[in-house]
Amino acid sequence: MNFEGKRILITGGTGSLGKVLLKRLLSGKEGIPESISIFSRDEAKQHALRLDYTNSDASTTDEVIYNNFSRRVKFIIGDVRDYNSVLRAIKNTDIVFNAAALKQVPTCEYFPYQAVMTNIMGAENIVRAILNNDLPVECVVGISTDKAAKPVNVMGMTKSLQERVFLSANIDSGKTRFVLARYGNVLASRGSVIPLFHQQIKAGNDVTITDNKMTRFLLSLEEAVDVILYAVRHGNKGETFIPRIPSALVKDVAEVLIGDRPNKTKVTGIRPGEKMHEALITEEEAARTVTRGPYYVIAPILPEIQVEEVMKGPFLGTEYTSADDVMNLEEVRDLLTKRNLLIESQSGSDREELLR
């Protein structure tokens, strides 16, 4: 599928992922969409995103992206929790990227119902809007997390149920495909560990890690967008796309970022709802996981929407966790250097962007 002439809706479009996805779609590399609607409830973030482009000149903003932004991007104030807002936003849409989420683990633990409303009911509102009104949406991508596999926290539980809401919608969805992209920690996204470590280091404070043995998958926002766009192009109904990505000890990430500075690390203990290691594919899912291109693909659990050819395998067979193939310290340093995430390699404006 090419995105040329498509009408696209990004829920939660002012978040870290939404902004990178927007820039990619505006670049023309995937085809030029007819329109891109940014749907979110925060007018201040929408205004800031608009100013990121309209207040920039050609010396700081790619000219093609700037022009495409001014012609094609629309902003819609609304909340995925509100069915009527979702219905109004999703009309005359070809592709929906659902990036709206409550995603911070401790916040979801203390306010579980809020996570239910956003992560589960938000997905249900999208499904209802499409199916109840026979809208001609071609594809919906549910953006999920490694915490949805073997969930032990509210964030993971609600994301796991969001996956099932989208998956089951395929039974009655006609031409609409509901597919999923599940991935791990996104480097430098808002609320993630690297911006926190940057802040602590710059302030001269101890860098806080929860456990010396804790591991996490690591991928960039650009790589996350790659997974999402691949799922749109190549996904059958109900399939979940998983990137094959490196993992690292969190303490090694902290050590590389500290470098030769005097900051120390401080072990604070696991926070409410945290896992020691994350899983992207469980042992049960591995029995129906195949390889497609550069990704793993989990076939849907519901037999009604399984593709016969896919179910012939061969299958992965074993679970895929962040403890399986952990990078050494030098590999972590190389990865963060390539991603321009070492503090000494950042310009001031880049560091400010990371810490937003």
C-alpha positions as CSV (number, residue, x, y, z in Angstrom):
1,M,0.0,0.0,0.0
2,N,1.2,3.5,-0.9
3,F,0.0,6.5,1.1
4,E,-0.5,8.6,-2.0
5,G,-3.8,10.4,-1.8
6,K,-4.8,8.7,1.5
7,R,-6.7,10.5,4.2
8,I,-4.9,9.7,7.5
9,L,-6.0,10.1,11.1
10,I,-3.4,9.9,14.0
11,T,-5.0,9.7,17.4
12,G,-2.6,10.9,20.1
13,G,-0.8,12.6,17.2
14,T,1.0,15.2,19.4
15,G,3.0,12.5,21.3
16,S,6.6,11.5,20.5
17,L,5.6,8.8,18.1
18,G,2.8,10.8,16.4
19,K,5.2,13.7,15.6
20,V,7.8,11.4,14.0
21,L,5.1,9.5,12.1
22,L,3.7,12.9,10.9
23,K,7.1,14.0,9.7
24,R,7.6,10.8,7.8
25,L,4.2,11.0,6.1
26,L,4.8,14.6,5.1
27,S,8.2,13.8,3.6
28,G,6.7,12.2,0.6
29,K,8.8,9.1,0.9
30,E,5.7,7.0,1.4
31,G,3.6,8.9,-1.1
32,I,1.9,12.2,-0.5
33,P,-1.4,11.8,1.6
34,E,-4.4,14.0,0.8
35,S,-4.7,14.9,4.4
36,I,-3.3,14.1,7.9
37,S,-5.5,14.8,10.9
38,I,-3.9,15.1,14.3
39,F,-6.5,14.1,16.9
40,S,-5.7,14.8,20.6
41,R,-7.2,16.5,23.6
42,D,-4.3,18.9,24.5
43,E,-4.7,22.2,22.6
44,A,-1.3,23.5,23.9
45,K,0.5,20.5,22.4
46,Q,-1.4,20.9,19.1
47,H,-0.4,24.6,19.0
48,A,3.2,23.8,19.8
49,L,3.3,21.2,17.0
50,R,1.8,23.8,14.5
51,L,4.4,26.3,15.6
52,D,7.3,23.8,15.1
53,Y,6.6,24.2,11.4
54,T,5.0,27.5,10.8
55,N,7.6,29.5,12.8
56,S,10.5,27.8,11.1
57,D,12.2,29.0,7.9
58,A,13.7,26.9,5.2
59,S,17.1,26.9,6.9
60,T,15.8,24.9,9.8
61,T,12.9,23.0,8.3
62,D,12.9,20.8,5.2
63,E,11.1,22.8,2.5
64,V,9.1,19.8,1.2
65,I,7.9,18.9,4.7
66,Y,7.0,22.5,5.5
67,N,5.0,22.9,2.4
68,N,3.2,19.6,2.9
69,F,2.5,20.5,6.5
70,S,0.8,23.8,5.5
71,R,-1.3,22.2,2.9
72,R,-2.4,18.9,4.4
73,V,-2.3,18.8,8.2
74,K,-5.5,19.4,10.2
75,F,-5.9,19.6,13.9
76,I,-8.9,18.1,15.8
77,I,-9.4,18.6,19.5
78,G,-11.0,15.6,21.0
79,D,-10.6,12.5,23.2
80,V,-10.6,8.9,22.2
81,R,-12.7,8.3,25.3
82,D,-15.5,10.3,23.7
83,Y,-17.4,8.3,21.0
84,N,-18.9,11.3,19.3
85,S,-15.5,13.0,19.0
86,V,-14.0,9.8,17.6
87,L,-16.8,9.4,15.1
88,R,-16.5,13.0,13.9
89,A,-12.7,12.7,13.5
90,I,-12.8,9.3,11.7
91,K,-15.3,10.1,9.0
92,N,-13.8,10.4,5.5
93,T,-10.6,8.6,6.7
94,D,-8.7,5.8,4.9
95,I,-6.1,4.9,7.5
96,V,-6.1,5.3,11.3
97,F,-3.0,5.1,13.5
98,N,-4.1,4.8,17.1
99,A,-1.2,6.3,19.1
100,A,-3.4,7.6,21.9
101,A,-2.5,6.0,25.2
102,L,-1.9,6.2,28.9
103,K,1.6,4.6,28.9
104,Q,3.5,5.4,32.1
105,V,3.5,2.3,34.3
106,P,3.3,3.9,37.7
107,T,0.6,6.4,36.6
108,C,-1.6,3.5,35.4
109,E,-1.0,1.6,38.6
110,Y,-2.4,4.5,40.7
111,F,-5.2,5.4,38.3
112,P,-6.2,2.1,36.7
113,Y,-9.6,3.2,35.6
114,Q,-8.1,6.1,33.6
115,A,-5.9,3.5,31.8
116,V,-9.0,1.4,31.1
117,M,-10.9,4.4,29.6
118,T,-8.1,5.5,27.3
119,N,-6.4,2.3,26.3
120,I,-9.5,0.0,26.1
121,M,-12.5,2.2,25.6
122,G,-10.6,4.4,23.2
123,A,-10.0,1.4,21.0
124,E,-13.6,0.3,21.3
125,N,-14.8,3.7,20.3
126,I,-12.7,3.5,17.1
127,V,-14.1,0.1,16.3
128,R,-17.7,1.2,17.0
129,A,-17.4,4.3,14.9
130,I,-16.2,2.3,11.9
131,L,-18.5,-0.8,12.2
132,N,-21.7,0.9,13.4
133,N,-21.5,3.5,10.7
134,D,-20.1,1.3,7.9
135,L,-17.2,3.8,7.4
136,P,-14.9,3.0,4.4
137,V,-11.7,2.8,6.5
138,E,-9.1,0.6,4.9
139,C,-6.8,-0.1,7.8
140,V,-6.5,0.6,11.5
141,V,-3.1,0.1,13.3
142,G,-3.3,-0.4,17.0
143,I,0.1,0.6,18.5
144,S,0.9,-1.7,21.4
145,T,3.8,-2.4,23.8
146,D,6.0,-5.3,25.0
147,K,4.2,-4.8,28.4
148,A,1.1,-6.3,26.7
149,A,2.8,-9.7,26.6
150,K,2.5,-11.5,29.9
151,P,1.1,-8.4,31.5
152,V,1.8,-7.8,35.2
153,N,0.9,-4.1,35.3
154,V,-2.2,-2.1,34.5
155,M,-0.6,-0.5,31.5
156,G,0.2,-3.9,30.0
157,M,-3.2,-5.4,30.9
158,T,-5.1,-2.5,29.3
159,K,-2.8,-2.6,26.2
160,S,-3.3,-6.4,26.0
161,L,-7.0,-5.9,26.0
162,Q,-6.7,-3.2,23.4
163,E,-5.0,-5.7,21.2
164,R,-7.9,-8.1,21.6
165,V,-10.5,-5.4,21.0
166,F,-8.9,-4.6,17.6
167,L,-8.3,-8.2,16.8
168,S,-11.9,-9.3,17.4
169,A,-13.2,-6.4,15.3
170,N,-11.9,-8.1,12.2
171,I,-14.6,-10.7,12.4
172,D,-17.3,-8.2,11.3
173,S,-15.1,-5.6,9.7
174,G,-15.7,-6.2,6.0
175,K,-12.9,-4.5,4.1
176,T,-11.4,-2.8,7.1
177,R,-8.2,-4.5,8.4
178,F,-7.3,-4.1,12.1
179,V,-3.6,-4.8,12.6
180,L,-1.2,-4.3,15.4
181,A,2.3,-3.2,16.0
182,R,4.0,-4.2,19.3
183,Y,7.4,-3.0,20.3
184,G,9.6,-2.2,23.3
185,N,11.2,0.9,24.8
186,V,11.5,3.8,22.4
187,L,14.8,5.6,22.7
188,A,14.3,9.2,23.8
189,S,10.5,9.2,23.7
190,R,8.7,11.5,26.1
191,G,8.5,9.8,29.6
192,S,11.2,7.2,28.7
193,V,14.4,6.5,30.7
194,I,17.0,8.3,28.5
195,P,15.5,11.8,28.9
196,L,15.3,11.1,32.6
197,F,18.9,10.0,32.7
198,H,19.9,13.2,30.7
199,Q,18.1,15.4,33.2
200,Q,19.7,13.7,36.2
201,I,23.2,13.8,34.7
202,K,23.0,17.5,33.7
203,A,21.7,18.4,37.2
204,G,24.7,16.5,38.8
205,N,22.4,14.1,40.5
206,D,22.6,10.3,41.0
207,V,21.3,8.4,38.0
208,T,18.5,6.2,39.3
209,I,18.1,2.6,38.1
210,T,15.6,0.2,39.6
211,D,17.7,-3.0,39.5
212,N,21.1,-3.9,38.2
213,K,19.8,-7.0,36.3
214,M,16.9,-5.2,34.6
215,T,16.9,-5.4,30.8
216,R,14.9,-3.5,28.1
217,F,14.4,-3.7,24.4
218,L,15.6,-0.5,22.6
219,L,14.5,1.0,19.3
220,S,14.4,4.4,17.8
221,L,11.2,6.4,17.0
222,E,12.1,6.0,13.3
223,E,12.3,2.2,13.7
224,A,8.9,2.3,15.5
225,V,7.4,4.1,12.5
226,D,9.0,1.6,10.2
227,V,7.1,-1.2,12.0
228,I,3.8,0.6,11.9
229,L,4.0,1.4,8.2
230,Y,5.1,-2.1,7.3
231,A,2.1,-3.4,9.2
232,V,-0.2,-1.2,7.1
233,R,1.3,-2.5,3.9
234,H,1.7,-6.2,4.6
235,G,-0.6,-7.0,7.5
236,N,-3.5,-9.5,7.2
237,K,-6.4,-9.0,9.5
238,G,-5.6,-9.5,13.2
239,E,-1.8,-9.9,12.7
240,T,0.7,-8.4,15.2
241,F,4.0,-7.1,13.9
242,I,7.1,-7.4,16.1
243,P,10.5,-5.8,15.4
244,R,13.7,-7.8,15.9
245,I,15.6,-5.3,18.0
246,P,18.5,-5.2,20.5
247,S,18.1,-5.2,24.3
248,A,20.4,-3.9,27.0
249,L,20.9,-3.8,30.7
250,V,19.5,-0.5,32.0
251,K,22.5,-0.1,34.2
252,D,24.7,-0.2,31.0
253,V,22.6,2.5,29.4
254,A,23.1,4.7,32.5
255,E,26.9,4.0,32.6
256,V,27.4,4.9,28.9
257,L,25.4,8.1,29.3
258,I,27.4,9.1,32.4
259,G,30.7,8.5,30.7
260,D,33.5,10.1,32.6
261,R,31.3,12.4,34.6
262,P,31.2,12.2,38.5
263,N,27.6,11.1,38.6
264,K,26.9,7.8,40.4
265,T,24.2,5.3,39.8
266,K,21.7,4.6,42.6
267,V,19.5,1.5,42.8
268,T,16.0,2.4,43.9
269,G,14.2,-0.9,43.6
270,I,11.5,-1.9,41.2
271,R,8.6,0.5,40.8
272,P,5.0,-0.6,41.1
273,G,4.1,-2.8,38.1
274,E,7.6,-3.0,36.6
275,K,9.0,-6.2,35.2
276,M,12.7,-7.3,35.4
277,H,12.6,-8.3,31.7
278,E,10.1,-7.6,29.0
279,A,8.7,-10.0,26.5
280,L,7.7,-9.1,22.9
281,I,6.4,-12.6,22.1
282,T,5.2,-15.1,24.7
283,E,5.8,-18.8,24.6
284,E,2.1,-19.3,23.6
285,E,2.3,-16.7,20.9
286,A,5.5,-18.2,19.5
287,A,3.5,-21.3,18.4
288,R,1.8,-19.1,15.8
289,T,4.6,-16.6,15.1
290,V,6.2,-16.5,11.6
291,T,8.9,-14.4,10.0
292,R,7.9,-11.9,7.3
293,G,10.5,-9.6,5.9
294,P,12.5,-8.0,8.8
295,Y,9.8,-8.7,11.4
296,Y,8.1,-11.4,13.4
297,V,4.4,-11.7,12.8
298,I,2.0,-13.2,15.4
299,A,-1.0,-14.8,13.7
300,P,-4.4,-13.9,15.3
301,I,-5.6,-16.3,18.1
302,L,-9.1,-16.4,16.6
303,P,-9.4,-19.2,13.9
304,E,-12.0,-17.2,12.0
305,I,-9.5,-14.7,10.8
306,Q,-6.4,-16.8,10.5
307,V,-4.8,-17.1,7.0
308,E,-4.4,-20.7,6.1
309,E,-1.1,-20.1,4.3
310,V,0.4,-18.3,7.3
311,M,-0.7,-21.1,9.7
312,K,1.5,-23.6,7.8
313,G,4.5,-22.0,9.5
314,P,7.4,-22.4,10.1
315,F,6.9,-20.9,13.5
316,L,9.3,-19.2,15.9
317,G,8.5,-21.7,18.7
318,T,10.2,-20.0,21.6
319,E,9.4,-16.8,23.5
320,Y,11.2,-13.6,22.6
321,T,12.3,-11.5,25.7
322,S,14.8,-8.7,26.5
323,A,16.9,-11.2,28.5
324,D,17.6,-13.4,25.4
325,D,20.4,-11.5,23.6
326,V,21.6,-8.6,25.7
327,M,24.2,-6.2,24.2
328,N,27.5,-5.8,25.9
329,L,28.6,-2.3,27.2
330,E,30.5,-1.5,23.9
331,E,27.5,-2.4,21.8
332,V,25.3,-0.2,24.0
333,R,27.8,2.7,23.5
334,D,27.8,2.1,19.8
335,L,24.0,2.1,19.6
336,L,23.6,5.3,21.6
337,T,26.3,7.0,19.6
338,K,24.7,6.1,16.3
339,R,21.4,7.4,17.6
340,N,23.0,10.7,18.7
341,L,21.9,10.2,22.3
342,L,25.2,10.8,24.1
343,I,24.9,14.1,25.8
344,E,28.3,15.4,24.6
345,S,27.2,14.7,20.9
346,Q,24.0,16.7,21.2
347,S,23.5,20.3,20.2
348,G,21.6,22.4,22.8
349,S,18.4,22.4,20.7
350,D,18.6,18.6,20.3
351,R,18.9,18.1,24.0
352,E,15.9,20.3,24.7
353,E,13.9,18.3,22.2
354,L,14.8,15.1,24.0
355,L,13.7,16.5,27.3
356,R,10.3,17.8,26.2
